[in-house]
Amino acid sequence: MKKTALWAVPLAAALALTACSAPKEPTPQSQPAVEQSPSATQTPAATDAAAEPSSSAAGTPEAIGKQLTADQVYAVVSELKDDEATAGAQLLKDAELKAGASQIEQFVAGMKVKPEVCGAFAAGGMAEALESVNMASLVVPATASAASTSVSIASYASEAEVRALAAKQKKSFEECATFSLEIQGREASATLKDTKATTDAATTLASLGTVKLDGQTMKTLSVYGMDGNNTVAVTLTAPKDVDAAVKKAEKTINAALKRIADQ
């Protein structure tokens, strides 16, 4: 069974929003969003992963090295929501995320990707792959000074799954830095650029994804912290300052890892 790449779902969400609802000439209020879909939230499913994995020197706390329950993961994102203190922030539980997986999978499967090697993410199996994963997400809407942000935490049954996921992402970005895809008869071009990021996680991955469709350009920054059985993915849509967005993502991932270790 082929597994969905981390960057696939945010990309799919971006195209879905553009194809289905975005106006031909975006205004500041209607700039296309590239929010990751609640379901895959960068568990092996969101844009946005990428840079050469960076390892931390710190040891792995016990809670980091075991699978958390769905309730524990939800507790972590709930605390992160309190930190954000942003009006309109939404929490999504494990069951809600999994309920949307098949719909996202069907949408992604309808894409025609060139080169074909980059189309592996369109294969089926997303819903099945998520069955053994406990996850939760926090979605924070954009403000006048900040990009919309989604934080997704996924806890896997084994550390080996997380290590394999990281290795797969590195290969994906080496092969698919530039590609095109067709959705609902419309052609889009996409690029994935390695972006440097450092967190307290054993492995940190980051990328800046850009999708161009119908004269619109959608950018998404994704940063992932992978440690033990757990992954923390932070996706920022249309960041105005990429460096500042990276720092925000790093800070959020570190805060999440600390809370995971406390579980």
Disulfide bonds with the S-S distance in Angstrom:
Cys118-Cys176 2.07
